[in-house]
């Protein structure tokens, strides 16, 4: 059995959620949506900082980044303000990544509203995507190639905001071009580029896609969301994904994240973060400090 390195002195969890179902979160309160982990009914409950701290007990989590939780989109500005109030009361999260659809007519107004909330650091939007690499094409409406979408995206730089991108790896060619065309906007790939298909052919294509995105110096990536439906989170399954991602992006542009409570569907916090430790046992302590803490502090301006 591999001996784990010591736990880091401090952890910034670069991607998690909190929610109170008194707010308008349709996907948690009404009929379930198709979801990559399958049935998610067990997380359709309040999840507040006290719950998060219980899940992370034993790990030195000194800060965290809240990622938008798919509120009713008409209430996106209210979501940012609500999370800021939660943070003021509970000490977590440390930063907020809000939501905006850059192609919508109200994008400029909404981005200004988000930027007025002091702990907002960035925006997440899931641009138009297709369900398989065979269907991938460039130029779709609402995609990263859409001129209207890009016009809204450009406003992030005005407000000093970064962009969290959640999209399957077969759209990372568009992400690379986006990052190249807007070098002043930090772009952060969510959930490791979603390498759900673990066949050798798919993983080779995933690595190639990551390499193309990593060629742009303003692109970083978060390792999270690498569970598989119906299967427990294991080091054996996920260490190659973790190591390949770090090898491609380097230890200065990778952040570890829990995606809790969502990834609690596939493993508890200790299992996942111990897995990160196991996968990086050959790395130096300084490198692990970057992955667990320092990079998130720098990239999210904490």
C-alpha positions in Angstrom: 0.0 0.0 0.0 1.4 3.4 -1.0 2.2 5.7 1.9 0.5 9.0 1.4 2.5 12.2 1.7 1.6 14.5 4.7 -1.5 16.5 4.2 -0.9 20.1 3.0 -0.6 22.8 5.6 -3.5 24.7 4.0 -6.2 23.9 1.3 -8.2 26.2 -0.9 -11.1 24.3 -2.3 -11.3 25.8 -5.8 -14.8 24.6 -6.7 -17.8 23.9 -4.5 -21.4 25.0 -3.9 -23.7 25.9 -1.0 -27.4 26.2 -1.3 -30.6 26.8 0.6 -33.7 25.4 -1.1 -35.7 28.4 0.1 -34.1 30.0 -2.9 -35.1 29.3 -6.5 -33.0 26.3 -7.7 -35.2 24.5 -10.1 -32.9 21.5 -10.7 -32.9 20.7 -7.0 -36.5 21.3 -6.3 -38.5 20.1 -9.3 -38.2 17.2 -11.7 -34.6 16.0 -11.9 -32.6 16.8 -15.0 -30.4 14.4 -17.0 -27.1 14.4 -15.0 -23.7 12.9 -15.7 -23.7 11.0 -12.3 -27.2 9.7 -12.7 -29.6 9.9 -9.8 -28.7 12.9 -7.6 -31.7 13.0 -5.3 -29.5 12.7 -2.2 -28.1 16.2 -2.7 -31.6 17.8 -3.2 -31.4 19.3 0.3 -30.0 22.3 2.0 -26.2 22.4 1.9 -24.7 25.3 3.9 -21.3 26.1 5.2 -21.8 24.0 8.3 -22.5 21.0 6.1 -19.5 21.7 4.0 -17.3 22.1 7.1 -18.6 18.7 8.4 -17.7 17.1 5.0 -14.2 18.7 5.0 -13.4 17.9 8.7 -9.8 16.8 9.1 -8.5 18.8 6.2 -7.1 22.3 6.7 -9.5 24.1 4.4 -8.7 27.8 4.9 -10.7 29.2 2.0 -12.9 28.2 -0.9 -14.4 29.3 -4.2 -18.2 29.1 -4.7 -19.3 28.3 -8.2 -22.7 29.3 -9.4 -25.4 26.7 -8.7 -27.9 27.1 -11.5 -30.4 29.3 -9.7 -33.3 30.6 -11.7 -31.4 32.5 -14.3 -33.5 35.6 -13.8 -32.1 35.8 -10.3 -28.4 35.5 -11.2 -27.6 38.9 -9.6 -29.4 37.9 -6.4 -27.4 34.7 -6.2 -24.2 36.6 -6.0 -25.5 38.9 -3.3 -26.9 35.9 -1.4 -23.6 34.1 -1.4 -21.8 37.2 -0.3 -24.1 37.5 2.7 -23.5 33.8 3.5 -19.8 34.4 3.4 -20.0 37.4 5.6 -22.0 35.4 8.2 -20.1 32.0 8.0 -16.6 32.9 6.8 -17.0 30.7 3.7 -16.8 30.8 0.8 -13.9 33.2 0.1 -14.8 34.1 -3.5 -17.7 33.7 -5.9 -17.9 32.7 -9.5 -21.3 34.0 -10.7 -23.3 33.3 -13.8 -24.0 35.2 -17.0 -24.9 34.2 -20.5 -22.7 36.6 -22.5 -24.9 36.4 -25.6 -28.0 37.8 -23.8 -29.0 41.5 -24.2 -28.7 42.1 -20.5 -25.1 40.7 -20.2 -23.5 44.1 -19.7 -25.9 45.0 -16.9 -25.6 41.6 -15.2 -21.8 41.7 -15.3 -21.8 45.1 -13.8 -24.1 43.9 -11.0 -21.8 40.9 -10.3 -18.7 43.1 -10.4 -20.3 45.4 -7.7 -20.2 42.4 -5.2 -16.7 42.5 -3.7 -16.1 38.8 -3.4 -17.1 38.0 -7.0 -14.0 37.0 -8.9 -15.4 35.5 -12.1 -18.3 34.2 -14.1 -19.2 30.8 -15.3 -21.3 30.0 -18.4 -21.7 26.7 -20.2 -21.6 27.6 -23.9 -23.5 25.7 -26.5 -22.1 22.1 -26.7 -22.9 18.8 -28.4 -23.0 15.4 -26.6 -20.2 13.6 -28.5 -17.0 14.4 -30.2 -18.3 13.1 -33.5 -20.9 15.8 -33.5 -18.5 18.6 -32.6 -18.5 21.6 -35.0 -17.5 25.2 -34.8 -19.6 28.3 -35.1 -22.9 27.3 -33.4 -25.1 30.0 -31.9 -24.4 30.5 -28.2 -21.0 28.8 -28.6 -17.6 30.3 -27.9 -17.4 31.2 -31.6 -20.6 33.2 -31.6 -19.9 36.9 -32.2 -22.7 37.9 -29.8 -21.3 35.6 -27.1 -17.8 36.9 -27.6 -18.9 40.5 -27.4 -20.3 39.9 -24.0 -17.3 37.8 -23.0 -15.0 40.7 -23.8 -16.6 42.7 -21.0 -15.0 40.5 -18.4 -11.7 42.2 -18.9 -13.3 45.6 -18.2 -14.5 44.3 -14.8 -11.3 42.4 -14.0 -13.2 39.1 -14.0 -12.1 35.6 -15.0 -14.0 33.0 -16.8 -14.9 29.5 -15.6 -15.6 27.3 -18.6 -17.5 24.0 -18.2 -17.6 22.2 -21.5 -16.7 18.7 -22.8 -13.1 18.3 -24.0 -14.1 18.2 -27.7 -14.9 21.9 -27.5 -11.5 22.9 -26.1 -10.2 23.9 -29.5 -12.7 26.7 -29.4 -11.6 27.5 -25.9 -8.0 27.7 -27.0 -8.9 30.2 -29.7 -11.0 32.2 -27.2 -8.1 32.4 -24.8 -5.7 33.5 -27.6 -8.1 36.2 -28.8 -8.7 37.5 -25.3 -5.3 37.2 -23.6 -6.3 39.6 -20.8 -9.1 37.3 -19.5 -8.0 34.3 -17.4 -9.8 31.2 -18.5 -10.3 28.3 -16.1 -11.4 24.9 -17.4 -13.8 23.2 -15.0 -14.0 19.5 -14.1 -10.8 18.5 -15.9 -12.4 18.9 -19.3 -14.9 16.1 -18.5 -13.0 12.9 -19.4 -16.1 10.7 -19.0 -15.1 8.1 -21.6 -12.1 6.2 -20.3 -11.4 4.3 -23.5 -7.8 4.6 -24.8 -9.0 6.4 -27.9 -11.1 8.9 -26.0 -8.3 9.6 -23.4 -5.8 10.2 -26.2 -8.2 12.8 -27.7 -8.8 14.3 -24.3 -5.1 14.7 -23.7 -4.7 16.3 -27.2 -7.5 18.7 -26.4 -5.9 19.7 -23.1 -2.6 20.2 -24.8 -4.1 22.6 -27.2 -5.8 24.6 -24.5 -2.7 24.6 -22.3 -0.7 26.2 -25.1 -2.3 29.5 -24.1 -0.7 30.9 -21.0 -3.9 32.4 -19.7 -5.6 29.0 -19.4 -5.7 27.1 -16.1 -7.6 24.0 -15.1 -9.4 22.5 -12.0 -9.2 18.8 -11.3 -12.6 17.8 -10.0 -15.7 16.2 -11.4 -13.8 13.0 -12.5 -16.2 10.5 -10.9 -18.1 8.0 -12.9 -21.8 7.2 -12.6 -22.5 4.2 -10.4 -18.9 3.7 -9.5 -17.0 4.7 -6.4 -14.2 7.3 -6.7 -10.9 5.4 -6.6 -7.2 6.3 -7.0 -6.8 3.5 -9.4 -9.3 4.9 -11.8 -8.5 8.6 -11.4 -4.8 8.9 -10.7 -3.8 8.7 -14.4 -6.3 11.5 -15.2 -4.8 13.6 -12.4 -1.2 13.0 -13.4 -1.8 13.6 -17.1 -3.6 16.9 -16.4 -0.7 18.1 -14.2 1.9 16.9 -16.8 0.1 18.9 -19.5 -0.6 22.1 -17.6 2.3 22.1 -15.2 2.1 22.6 -11.4 1.4 26.4 -11.7 -1.9 26.2 -13.6 -3.7 23.3 -11.9 -6.0 23.5 -8.9 -7.6 20.7 -6.8 -11.3 21.1 -6.0 -14.0 19.0 -4.4 -17.1 20.0 -6.4 -19.1 19.3 -3.2 -21.7 18.4 -2.5 -22.1 17.1 -6.1 -19.1 14.9 -6.1 -20.2 13.5 -2.8 -22.3 11.3 -5.0 -19.2 9.3 -5.9 -16.9 9.7 -2.9 -16.5 11.6 0.4 -14.2 14.5 0.7 -11.5 12.6 2.4 -11.5 9.9 -0.3 -11.1 12.4 -3.1 -8.5 14.7 -1.4 -6.5 11.7 -0.2 -6.7 10.5 -3.8 -5.2 13.8 -4.9 -2.4 13.2 -2.4 -1.8 9.7 -3.6 -1.7 10.7 -7.2 0.9 13.4 -6.5 3.1 11.4 -4.1 6.1 11.7 -6.5 5.7 15.5 -6.5 7.6 17.8 -4.1 5.9 19.4 -1.1 6.2 22.8 -2.8 4.4 21.5 -5.9 1.6 20.0 -3.8 1.2 23.3 -2.0 0.6 24.9 -5.3 -2.0 22.4 -6.3 -3.9 22.4 -3.0 -3.6 26.1 -2.1 -1.2 28.6 -3.8 -2.5 28.4 -7.4 -6.1 29.1 -6.2 -5.0 32.0 -4.1 -3.3 33.5 -7.2 -5.8 32.7 -9.9 -8.9 33.7 -7.9 -7.1 36.7 -6.3 -7.9 35.6 -2.7 
